[in-house]
């Protein structure tokens, strides 16, 4: 999947359309760097500067709940190495004693030189969990398990819109921000709700 390589910092205007509870992230596996915006930083217990400059994958994973990190390892490895779309609802521990539920949605793909990149959004869904809208364990789904659903197609287009936001100046983006925020929020809620209707993914033994 051709794409430009990541710069040393995420451009500020590429993040301006994100809602307060929705963050964006990008991963360059060869450079071993994951970068994100301020929302992503808050959810994973990073400083804004750390998220903007990028942290190692192992540093990012240290914020994941250990129980959830041990699940579905083979599925996660396969999508990272082979590419594809994924949805992962899981817990993070941004600070000692603090647990948040997040929904990560994104995809991995290779550029023209075969270099693997990932990009997507991460949504804080803790309130949905606390309100009883969803329950059950963490779960990891790939495109093979959610083929062509309307929610998945909408999420893919939202990522494209986020990418196009890089080309908008502040004045052009301003009237679009509340519309995009509302759609992102509702899309996140419905993806979470759809996961509660799916059977739990099969578990695999740890391979990390």
N, CA, C and O of each residue as an XYZ file, in Angstrom:
832
protein
N       0.852     -1.186      0.000
C       0.000      0.000      0.000
C       0.885      1.232      0.000
O       1.410      1.594      1.053
N       1.073      1.892     -1.135
C       1.950      3.046     -1.187
C       1.497      4.136     -0.244
O       0.303      4.402     -0.107
N       2.477      4.774      0.414
C       2.189      5.903      1.273
C       3.487      6.605      1.578
O       4.567      6.035      1.425
N       3.379      7.842      2.010
C       4.550      8.600      2.387
C       5.067      8.089      3.718
O       4.294      7.656      4.573
N       6.404      8.144      3.890
C       6.940      7.747      5.180
C       6.687      8.844      6.190
O       6.468     10.000      5.828
N       6.718      8.473      7.469
C       6.419      9.399      8.540
C       7.523     10.418      8.686
O       8.697     10.101      8.493
N       7.159     11.637      9.024
C       8.145     12.656      9.321
C       8.594     12.537     10.757
O       8.183     11.620     11.468
N       9.437     13.463     11.188
C       9.924     13.389     12.566
C       8.846     13.763     13.553
O       8.918     13.361     14.714
N       7.836     14.527     13.129
C       6.729     14.876     14.005
C       5.440     14.820     13.205
O       5.444     15.070     12.000
N       4.350     14.496     13.860
C       3.058     14.568     13.188
C       2.704     16.021     12.966
O       2.890     16.855     13.852
N       2.196     16.326     11.791
C       1.815     17.690     11.504
C       0.601     18.079     12.333
O      -0.357     17.313     12.433
N       0.637     19.272     12.929
C      -0.440     19.694     13.819
C      -1.776     19.755     13.100
O      -2.798     19.370     13.667
N      -1.788     20.234     11.857
C      -3.075     20.376     11.186
C      -3.661     19.036     10.775
O      -4.844     18.969     10.442
N      -2.872     17.966     10.788
C      -3.425     16.653     10.474
C      -4.204     16.088     11.644
O      -4.922     15.099     11.494
N      -4.067     16.709     12.815
C      -4.716     16.209     14.014
C      -5.865     17.094     14.454
O      -6.549     16.771     15.425
N      -6.092     18.190     13.773
C      -7.037     19.183     14.270
C      -8.483     18.723     14.224
O      -9.338     19.329     14.870
N      -8.779     17.665     13.477
C     -10.161     17.220     13.348
C     -10.536     16.164     14.374
O     -11.688     15.733     14.422
N      -9.588     15.743     15.191
C      -9.882     14.690     16.158
C     -10.715     15.220     17.304
O     -10.461     16.316     17.804
N     -11.714     14.449     17.728
C     -12.538     14.821     18.866
C     -11.751     14.598     20.148
O     -10.762     13.866     20.137
N     -12.175     15.224     21.276
C     -11.411     15.104     22.520
C     -11.191     13.679     22.993
O     -10.188     13.412     23.656
N     -12.092     12.750     22.678
C     -11.916     11.371     23.134
C     -11.468     10.442     22.016
O     -11.480      9.223     22.187
N     -11.078     10.992     20.883
C     -10.634     10.193     19.749
C      -9.239     10.650     19.339
O      -9.037     11.810     18.981
N      -8.289      9.738     19.393
C      -6.924     10.062     19.025
C      -6.536      9.406     17.708
O      -7.236      8.525     17.210
N      -5.419      9.843     17.155
C      -4.894      9.269     15.923
C      -3.477      8.775     16.171
O      -2.770      9.313     17.024
N      -3.056      7.749     15.426
C      -1.727      7.180     15.596
C      -1.184      6.690     14.265
O      -1.933      6.389     13.336
N       0.124      6.619     14.200
C       0.824      6.065     13.053
C       2.022      5.280     13.567
O       2.690      5.704     14.511
N       2.294      4.133     12.944
C       3.434      3.309     13.338
C       4.315      3.013     12.138
O       3.833      2.594     11.086
N       5.609      3.234     12.308
C       6.630      2.870     11.328
C       7.413      1.725     11.956
O       8.195      1.942     12.882
N       7.208      0.515     11.462
C       7.808     -0.647     12.111
C       9.322     -0.710     11.913
O      10.044     -1.132     12.815
N       9.801     -0.299     10.757
C      11.242     -0.344     10.533
C      11.965      0.610     11.467
O      13.033      0.291     11.989
N      11.377      1.786     11.677
C      11.969      2.760     12.597
C      11.633      2.447     14.054
O      12.199      3.049     14.966
N      10.716      1.508     14.272
C      10.258      1.157     15.619
C       9.736      2.390     16.346
O      10.146      2.688     17.468
N       8.828      3.099     15.686
C       8.259      4.305     16.267
C       6.755      4.353     16.037
O       6.271      4.135     14.927
N       6.028      4.642     17.112
C       4.601      4.936     17.024
C       4.402      6.361     17.484
O       4.861      6.738     18.562
N       3.723      7.154     16.679
C       3.467      8.552     16.989
C       1.972      8.783     17.080
O       1.187      8.048     16.482
N       1.578      9.796     17.824
C       0.167     10.092     17.952
C      -0.074     11.516     18.390
O       0.864     12.291     18.582
N      -1.349     11.855     18.548
C      -1.714     13.204     18.966
C      -1.848     13.264     20.482
O      -1.506     12.309     21.180
N      -2.347     14.389     20.989
C      -2.454     14.584     22.431
C      -3.456     13.637     23.070
O      -3.266     13.221     24.213
N      -4.523     13.288     22.353
C      -5.517     12.369     22.901
C      -4.918     10.972     23.053
O      -5.084     10.326     24.087
N      -4.230     10.519     22.029
C      -3.555      9.230     22.113
C      -2.547      9.233     23.256
O      -2.431      8.250     23.988
N      -1.813     10.346     23.412
C      -0.837     10.454     24.501
C      -1.508     10.285     25.858
O      -1.019      9.546     26.713
N      -2.637     10.976     26.053
C      -3.342     10.896     27.336
C      -3.820      9.479     27.617
O      -3.699      9.001     28.744
N      -4.358      8.803     26.613
C      -4.895      7.465     26.811
C      -3.807      6.457     27.173
O      -4.072      5.492     27.890
N      -2.588      6.673     26.683
C      -1.517      5.714     26.906
C      -0.482      6.196     27.915
O       0.587      5.599     28.042
N      -0.794      7.270     28.630
C       0.094      7.732     29.672
C       1.391      8.328     29.179
O       2.408      8.256     29.868
N       1.371      8.922     27.986
C       2.547      9.562     27.414
C       2.420     11.071     27.513
O       1.314     11.600     27.627
N       3.541     11.758     27.470
C       3.489     13.208     27.347
C       3.198     13.549     25.892
O       3.424     12.732     25.000
N       2.695     14.757     25.656
C       2.426     15.179     24.282
C       3.697     15.119     23.445
O       3.667     14.727     22.279
N       4.829     15.517     24.063
C       6.096     15.526     23.337
C       6.526     14.106     22.967
O       7.010     13.868     21.860
N       6.349     13.164     23.896
C       6.712     11.769     23.607
C       5.888     11.226     22.451
O       6.420     10.577     21.550
N       4.582     11.494     22.480
C       3.716     10.975     21.425
C       4.038     11.607     20.078
O       4.011     10.927     19.053
N       4.340     12.890     20.072
C       4.638     13.581     18.817
C       5.959     13.118     18.223
O       6.065     12.946     17.008
N       6.960     12.915     19.060
C       8.263     12.471     18.582
C       8.265     10.984     18.257
O       9.000     10.534     17.379
N       7.438     10.221     18.971
C       7.355      8.790     18.743
C       8.023      7.990     19.841
O       9.082      8.366     20.344
N       7.397      6.883     20.209
C       7.956      5.968     21.195
C       8.104      4.598     20.549
O       7.464      4.302     19.541
N       8.950      3.771     21.137
C       9.123      2.427     20.609
C       7.843      1.626     20.815
O       7.025      1.943     21.679
N       7.687      0.589     20.011
C       6.513     -0.257     20.147
C       6.476     -0.889     21.535
O       5.408     -0.996     22.137
N       7.634     -1.309     22.048
C       7.660     -1.922     23.375
C       7.264     -0.930     24.456
O       6.609     -1.297     25.432
N       7.659      0.331     24.284
C       7.268      1.370     25.246
C       5.761      1.557     25.231
O       5.141      1.683     26.287
N       5.165      1.576     24.049
C       3.715      1.733     23.948
C       2.998      0.540     24.571
O       2.024      0.709     25.304
N       3.481     -0.666     24.278
C       2.824     -1.863     24.792
C       2.887     -1.941     26.307
O       2.064     -2.620     26.921
N       3.840     -1.264     26.918
C       3.935     -1.289     28.378
C       2.721     -0.645     29.042
O       2.473     -0.856     30.229
N       1.954      0.151     28.266
C       0.747      0.788     28.803
C      -0.490     -0.088     28.633
O      -1.554      0.248     29.153
N      -0.369     -1.205     27.916
C      -1.501     -2.088     27.706
C      -1.722     -2.942     28.955
O      -0.775     -3.285     29.662
N      -2.973     -3.273     29.211
C      -3.281     -4.160     30.328
C      -2.640     -5.515     30.042
O      -2.853     -6.070     28.964
N      -1.867     -6.059     30.969
C      -1.136     -7.313     30.684
C      -2.044     -8.478     30.326
O      -1.666     -9.307     29.498
N      -3.225     -8.570     30.921
C      -4.130     -9.675     30.592
C      -4.581     -9.603     29.144
O      -4.655    -10.625     28.462
N      -4.887     -8.388     28.667
C      -5.350     -8.226     27.289
C      -4.207     -8.408     26.307
O      -4.410     -8.903     25.198
N      -3.004     -8.008     26.708
C      -1.848     -8.129     25.831
C      -1.484     -9.593     25.580
O      -0.900     -9.922     24.548
N      -1.829    -10.462     26.519
C      -1.512    -11.881     26.369
C      -2.490    -12.604     25.451
O      -2.234    -13.739     25.049
N      -3.602    -11.966     25.115
C      -4.623    -12.612     24.297
C      -4.405    -12.333     22.817
O      -3.866    -11.293     22.441
N      -4.827    -13.266     21.992
C      -4.876    -13.082     20.536
C      -3.537    -12.682     19.935
O      -3.490    -11.915     18.972
N      -2.451    -13.196     20.496
C      -1.130    -12.768     20.030
C      -0.845    -13.189     18.590
O      -0.249    -12.429     17.827
N      -1.264    -14.382     18.221
C      -1.012    -14.843     16.859
C      -1.796    -14.017     15.840
O      -1.274    -13.701     14.772
N      -3.022    -13.671     16.152
C      -3.827    -12.837     15.252
C      -3.176    -11.468     15.080
O      -3.078    -10.956     13.965
N      -2.734    -10.882     16.180
C      -2.101     -9.571     16.109
C      -0.800     -9.629     15.329
O      -0.522     -8.741     14.523
N       0.004    -10.665     15.558
C       1.255    -10.807     14.822
C       0.999    -10.932     13.325
O       1.711    -10.334     12.518
N      -0.021    -11.711     12.954
C      -0.304    -11.943     11.546
C      -0.709    -10.660     10.831
O      -0.246    -10.399      9.720
N      -1.565     -9.859     11.454
C      -2.012     -8.640     10.780
C      -0.885     -7.612     10.721
O      -0.821     -6.822      9.778
N       0.011     -7.611     11.720
C       1.157     -6.703     11.678
C       2.124     -7.071     10.559
O       2.683     -6.195      9.900
N       2.317     -8.374     10.348
C       3.299     -8.812      9.368
C       2.745     -8.894      7.958
O       3.468     -8.662      6.989
N       1.451     -9.226      7.836
C       0.861     -9.428      6.523
C       0.017     -8.242      6.058
O      -0.277     -8.117      4.869
N      -0.371     -7.374      6.990
C      -1.213     -6.243      6.648
C      -2.684     -6.581      6.790
O      -3.065     -7.748      6.891
N      -3.501     -5.543      6.795
C      -4.937     -5.734      6.887
C      -5.580     -4.801      7.885
O      -4.907     -4.043      8.584
N      -6.898     -4.873      7.937
C      -7.701     -4.031      8.810
C      -7.932     -4.760     10.124
O      -8.074     -5.983     10.142
N      -7.971     -4.015     11.223
C      -8.246     -4.632     12.509
C      -9.067     -3.712     13.388
O      -9.058     -2.493     13.217
N      -9.772     -4.307     14.325
C     -10.477     -3.608     15.404
C     -10.073     -4.304     16.689
O     -10.160     -5.528     16.788
N      -9.631     -3.536     17.674
C      -9.190     -4.133     18.932
C      -9.749     -3.326     20.093
O      -9.394     -2.162     20.284
N     -10.618     -3.948     20.857
C     -11.151     -3.333     22.068
C     -10.383     -3.930     23.243
O     -10.392     -5.146     23.434
N      -9.722     -3.089     24.025
C      -8.879     -3.605     25.096
C      -8.676     -2.531     26.159
O      -9.125     -1.394     26.009
N      -7.993     -2.912     27.232
C      -7.731     -1.992     28.327
C      -6.306     -1.446     28.265
O      -5.382     -2.116     27.803
N      -6.156     -0.213     28.742
C      -4.836      0.380     28.913
C      -4.707      0.853     30.356
O      -5.701      1.114     31.034
N      -3.482      0.956     30.801
C      -3.192      1.420     32.161
C      -2.247      2.610     32.041
O      -1.032      2.444     32.149
N      -2.792      3.815     31.818
C      -1.936      4.990     31.598
C      -1.179      5.439     32.839
O      -0.168      6.132     32.730
N      -1.654      5.055     34.008
C      -0.996      5.404     35.263
C      -1.350      4.330     36.281
O      -2.373      3.662     36.130
N      -0.528      4.142     37.318
C      -0.825      3.119     38.313
C      -2.232      3.275     38.899
O      -2.596      4.350     39.376
N      -3.011      2.205     38.861
C      -4.359      2.232     39.411
C      -5.414      2.804     38.491
O      -6.586      2.856     38.865
N      -5.036      3.234     37.300
C      -5.981      3.818     36.334
C      -6.142      2.856     35.164
O      -5.163      2.495     34.511
N      -7.370      2.444     34.904
C      -7.648      1.535     33.796
C      -8.694      2.169     32.883
O      -9.751      2.596     33.345
N      -8.397      2.227     31.598
C      -9.329      2.765     30.605
C      -9.571      1.704     29.539
O      -8.677      0.924     29.210
N     -10.789      1.682     29.003
C     -11.108      0.851     27.844
C     -10.944      1.699     26.585
O     -11.446      2.821     26.511
N     -10.244      1.157     25.606
C     -10.068      1.863     24.344
C     -10.464      0.947     23.193
O     -10.393     -0.278     23.295
N     -10.879      1.565     22.109
C     -11.154      0.855     20.863
C     -10.179      1.383     19.822
O     -10.249      2.548     19.429
N      -9.283      0.532     19.385
C      -8.339      0.897     18.328
C      -8.856      0.350     17.013
O      -9.261     -0.808     16.920
N      -8.836      1.191     16.010
C      -9.278      0.747     14.684
C      -8.282      1.302     13.662
O      -8.028      2.506     13.629
N      -7.732      0.438     12.846
C      -6.765      0.908     11.872
C      -6.410     -0.170     10.876
O      -7.089     -1.192     10.782
N      -5.351      0.058     10.140
C      -4.883     -0.974      9.218
C      -3.383     -0.859      9.011
O      -2.794      0.210      9.172
N      -2.781     -1.981      8.652
C      -1.365     -2.053      8.333
C      -1.217     -2.343      6.850
O      -2.025     -3.064      6.264
N      -0.193     -1.783      6.254
C       0.079     -2.037      4.847
C       1.490     -1.621      4.506
O       2.117     -0.871      5.254
N       1.999     -2.102      3.379
C       3.361     -1.812      2.946
C       3.380     -0.714      1.892
O       2.465     -0.594      1.078
N       4.453      0.091      1.927
C       4.617      1.115      0.903
C       5.282      0.496     -0.322
O       5.482     -0.717     -0.378
N       5.621      1.325     -1.297
C       6.191      0.821     -2.549
C       7.517      0.112     -2.336
O       7.925     -0.711     -3.155
N       8.190      0.428     -1.240
C       9.473     -0.201     -0.935
C       9.337     -1.401     -0.010
O      10.336     -1.968      0.433
N       8.106     -1.784      0.279
C       7.877     -2.937      1.129
C       7.948     -2.655      2.610
O       7.958     -3.586      3.416
N       7.997     -1.389      2.987
C       8.102     -1.010      4.397
C       6.713     -0.996      5.027
O       5.784     -0.420      4.462
N       6.564     -1.625      6.191
C       5.260     -1.757      6.819
C       4.922     -0.547      7.684
O       5.715     -0.129      8.528
N       3.744      0.000      7.461
C       3.233      1.121      8.239
C       1.850      0.773      8.770
O       1.140     -0.052      8.195
N       1.483      1.402      9.859
C       0.139      1.290     10.387
C      -0.390      2.678     10.686
O       0.381      3.591     10.983
N      -1.691      2.838     10.608
C      -2.305      4.108     10.988
C      -3.740      3.843     11.380
O      -4.339      2.856     10.952
N      -4.292      4.730     12.197
C      -5.672      4.543     12.595
C      -6.095      5.499     13.685
O      -5.460      6.527     13.919
N      -7.170      5.144     14.342
C      -7.729      5.965     15.409
C      -7.845      5.119     16.670
O      -7.911      3.892     16.605
N      -7.869      5.782     17.804
C      -8.101      5.114     19.072
C      -9.148      5.914     19.825
O      -9.033      7.133     19.947
N     -10.170      5.230     20.331
C     -11.323      5.887     20.933
C     -11.455      5.452     22.386
O     -11.399      4.260     22.686
N     -11.627      6.404     23.278
C     -11.867      6.105     24.681
C     -13.320      5.678     24.840
O     -14.232      6.485     24.665
N     -13.532      4.412     25.171
C     -14.902      3.881     25.298
C     -15.202      3.469     26.740
O     -16.112      2.676     26.980
N     -14.450      3.999     27.690
C     -14.633      3.637     29.097
C     -16.045      3.926     29.566
O     -16.641      3.109     30.268
N     -16.592      5.075     29.190
C     -17.937      5.432     29.638
C     -18.977      4.459     29.109
O     -19.940      4.149     29.810
N     -18.803      3.970     27.885
C     -19.733      2.983     27.335
C     -19.689      1.715     28.167
O     -20.731      1.129     28.458
N     -18.515      1.291     28.546
C     -18.374      0.106     29.384
C     -19.032      0.331     30.738
O     -19.770     -0.522     31.229
N     -18.760      1.479     31.332
C     -19.293      1.760     32.661
C     -20.807      1.897     32.668
O     -21.461      1.601     33.668
N     -21.366      2.354     31.533
C     -22.815      2.518     31.450
C     -23.538      1.213     31.144
O     -24.768      1.172     31.096
N     -22.776      0.161     30.940
C     -23.392     -1.145     30.697
C     -23.785     -1.395     29.259
O     -24.481     -2.371     28.979
N     -23.353     -0.528     28.318
C     -23.706     -0.749     26.916
C     -22.969     -1.945     26.341
O     -23.470     -2.600     25.427
N     -21.788     -2.237     26.861
C     -21.031     -3.402     26.413
C     -20.457     -4.084     27.639
O     -20.231     -3.454     28.672
N     -20.230     -5.362     27.509
C     -19.570     -6.083     28.587
C     -18.745     -7.200     27.971
O     -18.667     -7.329     26.750
N     -18.132     -8.008     28.829
C     -17.341     -9.109     28.326
C     -15.871     -8.748     28.218
O     -15.458     -7.655     28.605
N     -15.083     -9.678     27.688
C     -13.634     -9.508     27.658
C     -13.175     -8.624     26.510
O     -13.952     -8.205     25.652
N     -11.867     -8.361     26.539
C     -11.260     -7.689     25.395
C     -11.377     -8.597     24.180
O     -11.526     -9.811     24.320
N     -11.311     -8.008     22.976
C     -11.400     -8.817     21.776
C     -10.661     -8.156     20.638
O     -10.555     -6.932     20.567
N     -10.150     -8.992     19.743
C      -9.388     -8.525     18.589
C     -10.002     -9.135     17.343
O     -10.096    -10.358     17.231
N     -10.418     -8.299     16.408
C     -11.044     -8.758     15.178
C     -10.248     -8.249     13.990
O      -9.725     -7.135     14.016
N     -10.156     -9.068     12.946
C      -9.493     -8.642     11.722
C     -10.521     -8.549     10.608
O     -11.689     -8.890     10.794
N     -10.076     -8.084      9.449
C     -10.991     -7.905      8.318
C     -11.648     -9.215      7.924
O     -12.768     -9.214      7.412
N     -10.968    -10.342      8.157
C     -11.551    -11.629      7.794
C     -12.769    -11.958      8.656
O     -13.634    -12.739      8.257
N     -12.823    -11.346      9.851
C     -13.909    -11.653     10.762
C     -15.030    -10.628     10.696
O     -16.128    -10.870     11.196
N     -14.758     -9.490     10.085
C     -15.776     -8.451      9.939
C     -15.806     -8.004      8.475
O     -15.590     -6.824      8.198
N     -16.067     -8.909      7.540
C     -15.908     -8.620      6.119
C     -16.945     -7.650      5.583
O     -18.145     -7.926      5.615
N     -16.476     -6.519      5.091
C     -17.326     -5.619      4.343
C     -18.497     -5.027      5.085
O     -19.430     -4.547      4.443
N     -18.499     -5.035      6.417
C     -19.634     -4.464      7.130
C     -19.706     -2.974      6.871
O     -18.701     -2.332      6.566
N     -20.908     -2.432      6.997
C     -21.092     -0.999      6.761
C     -20.248     -0.176      7.727
O     -19.671      0.842      7.343
N     -20.177     -0.616      8.978
C     -19.376      0.119      9.958
C     -17.905      0.128      9.575
O     -17.231      1.149      9.710
N     -17.403     -1.013      9.095
C     -16.003     -1.083      8.701
C     -15.718     -0.188      7.497
O     -14.688      0.484      7.447
N     -16.631     -0.182      6.532
C     -16.430      0.680      5.358
C     -16.456      2.147      5.764
O     -15.667      2.949      5.264
N     -17.370      2.499      6.678
C     -17.428      3.880      7.149
C     -16.153      4.257      7.891
O     -15.626      5.357      7.721
N     -15.661      3.334      8.717
C     -14.430      3.611      9.448
C     -13.274      3.821      8.487
O     -12.448      4.709      8.699
N     -13.201      3.021      7.441
C     -12.132      3.177      6.460
C     -12.209      4.539      5.783
O     -11.189      5.195      5.577
N     -13.416      4.958      5.441
C     -13.571      6.272      4.809
C     -13.235      7.399      5.784
O     -12.708      8.435      5.380
N     -13.542      7.197      7.076
C     -13.194      8.224      8.053
C     -11.684      8.391      8.160
O     -11.192      9.504      8.346
N     -10.948      7.289      8.042
C      -9.499      7.395      8.045
C      -9.003      8.150      6.810
O      -8.027      8.896      6.881
N      -9.677      7.952      5.690
C      -9.316      8.689      4.489
C      -9.604     10.183      4.669
O      -8.815     11.029      4.248
N     -10.740     10.497      5.297
C     -11.073     11.903      5.558
C     -10.046     12.518      6.488
O      -9.602     13.646      6.278
N      -9.665     11.760      7.532
C      -8.621     12.245      8.441
C      -7.343     12.548      7.672
O      -6.696     13.565      7.923
N      -6.969     11.668      6.730
C      -5.761     11.873      5.940
C      -5.890     13.129      5.091
O      -4.936     13.898      4.975
N      -7.064     13.346      4.493
C      -7.263     14.525      3.661
C      -7.255     15.809      4.474
O      -7.002     16.887      3.936
N      -7.535     15.696      5.782
C      -7.503     16.872      6.643
C      -6.153     17.545      6.686
O      -6.062     18.711      7.069
N      -5.093     16.838      6.301
C      -3.767     17.440      6.248
C      -3.724     18.619      5.277
O      -2.942     19.554      5.450
N      -4.576     18.559      4.254
C      -4.518     19.575      3.199
C      -5.427     20.779      3.466
O      -5.463     21.715      2.667
N      -6.158     20.760      4.583
C      -7.062     21.860      4.887
C      -6.380     22.904      5.766
O      -5.630     22.573      6.685
N      -6.659     24.176      5.463
C      -6.188     25.209      6.380
C      -7.204     25.354      7.517
O      -8.287     24.772      7.468
N      -6.851     26.120      8.518
C      -7.681     26.218      9.721
C      -9.085     26.727      9.412
O     -10.057     26.218      9.969
N      -9.206     27.711      8.543
C     -10.512     28.283      8.230
C     -11.403     27.288      7.503
O     -12.601     27.208      7.774
N     -10.824     26.532      6.586
C     -11.617     25.551      5.848
C     -12.048     24.402      6.753
O     -13.141     23.858      6.596
N     -11.184     24.036      7.700
C     -11.491     22.905      8.572
C     -12.516     23.236      9.650
O     -13.246     22.359     10.111
N     -12.569     24.502     10.047
C     -13.377     24.887     11.209
C     -14.846     24.463     11.110
O     -15.346     23.861     12.061
N     -15.571     24.744     10.010
C     -16.993     24.349      9.970
C     -17.201     22.838      9.866
O     -18.291     22.342     10.148
N     -16.149     22.098      9.458
C     -16.283     20.654      9.324
C     -16.022     19.921     10.633
O     -16.459     18.783     10.808
N     -15.314     20.566     11.549
C     -14.900     19.885     12.765
C     -16.049     19.281     13.567
O     -15.966     18.109     13.931
N     -17.136     20.036     13.866
C     -18.207     19.419     14.668
C     -18.891     18.260     13.958
O     -19.345     17.323     14.615
N     -18.973     18.303     12.634
C     -19.606     17.213     11.891
C     -18.743     15.952     11.937
O     -19.245     14.853     12.171
N     -17.457     16.125     11.714
C     -16.552     14.980     11.731
C     -16.451     14.402     13.132
O     -16.402     13.184     13.301
N     -16.418     15.279     14.148
C     -16.368     14.802     15.520
C     -17.588     13.956     15.860
O     -17.469     12.885     16.455
N     -18.765     14.451     15.473
C     -19.993     13.727     15.787
C     -20.026     12.363     15.106
O     -20.438     11.373     15.709
N     -19.592     12.314     13.848
C     -19.601     11.048     13.123
C     -18.588     10.075     13.705
O     -18.873      8.884     13.823
N     -17.412     10.567     14.067
C     -16.410      9.705     14.680
C     -16.902      9.127     16.005
O     -16.722      7.941     16.282
N     -17.520      9.973     16.811
C     -18.025      9.514     18.101
C     -19.095      8.444     17.925
O     -19.045      7.404     18.582
N     -20.048      8.686     17.056
C     -21.131      7.725     16.861
C     -20.616      6.442     16.222
O     -21.061      5.349     16.574
N     -19.690      6.569     15.296
C     -19.105      5.391     14.671
C     -18.403      4.536     15.717
O     -18.527      3.311     15.713
N     -17.672      5.181     16.607
C     -17.004      4.447     17.673
C     -17.984      3.716     18.558
O     -17.763      2.557     18.909
N     -19.083      4.389     18.929
C     -20.088      3.751     19.784
C     -20.693      2.514     19.106
O     -20.885      1.475     19.738
N     -20.987      2.649     17.819
C     -21.638      1.536     17.127
C     -20.690      0.365     16.896
O     -21.113     -0.790     16.921
N     -19.405      0.660     16.669
C     -18.439     -0.428     16.534
C     -18.334     -1.190     17.840
O     -18.300     -2.421     17.849
N     -18.280     -0.447     18.959
C     -18.226     -1.093     20.266
C     -19.461     -1.969     20.475
O     -19.349     -3.114     20.913
N     -20.645     -1.422     20.159
C     -21.880     -2.181     20.334
C     -21.889     -3.425     19.451
O     -22.390     -4.472     19.862
N     -21.336     -3.320     18.236
C     -21.334     -4.472     17.336
C     -20.430     -5.574     17.855
O     -20.696     -6.754     17.627
N     -19.365     -5.204     18.550
C     -18.464     -6.213     19.088
C     -19.146     -7.067     20.142
O     -18.837     -8.250     20.280
N     -20.069     -6.476     20.885
C     -20.738     -7.228     21.953
C     -21.632     -8.317     21.388
O     -22.022     -9.232     22.114
N     -21.968     -8.236     20.093
C     -22.822     -9.252     19.472
C     -22.024    -10.373     18.837
O     -22.600    -11.347     18.354
N     -20.671    -10.245     18.830
C     -19.843    -11.238     18.166
C     -19.280    -12.209     19.191
O     -19.047    -11.826     20.337
N     -19.057    -13.461     18.799
C     -18.454    -14.409     19.737
C     -17.037    -14.006     20.050
O     -16.359    -13.400     19.220
N     -16.582    -14.341     21.247
C     -15.221    -14.028     21.636
C     -14.250    -14.720     20.700
O     -14.471    -15.866     20.308
N     -13.177    -14.032     20.339
C     -12.167    -14.601     19.454
C     -11.462    -15.752     20.160
O     -11.294    -15.731     21.379
N     -11.060    -16.737     19.403
C     -10.369    -17.877     20.005
C      -9.044    -17.418     20.592
O      -8.405    -16.516     20.051
N      -8.627    -18.025     21.686
C      -7.407    -17.633     22.374
C      -6.240    -18.472     21.891
O      -6.402    -19.642     21.544
N      -5.081    -17.875     21.872
C      -3.879    -18.594     21.486
C      -2.878    -18.510     22.608
O      -2.975    -17.642     23.476
N      -1.909    -19.416     22.596
C      -0.893    -19.380     23.634
C       0.047    -18.225     23.373
O       0.215    -17.832     22.218
N       0.676    -17.657     24.414
C       1.573    -16.529     24.264
C       2.736    -16.864     23.335
O       3.300    -17.956     23.402
N       3.091    -15.910     22.463
C       4.237    -16.119     21.587
C       5.186    -14.942     21.604
O       6.064    -14.847     20.746
N       5.034    -14.054     22.548
C       5.942    -12.908     22.619
C       7.144    -13.267     23.474
O       8.035    -12.440     23.664
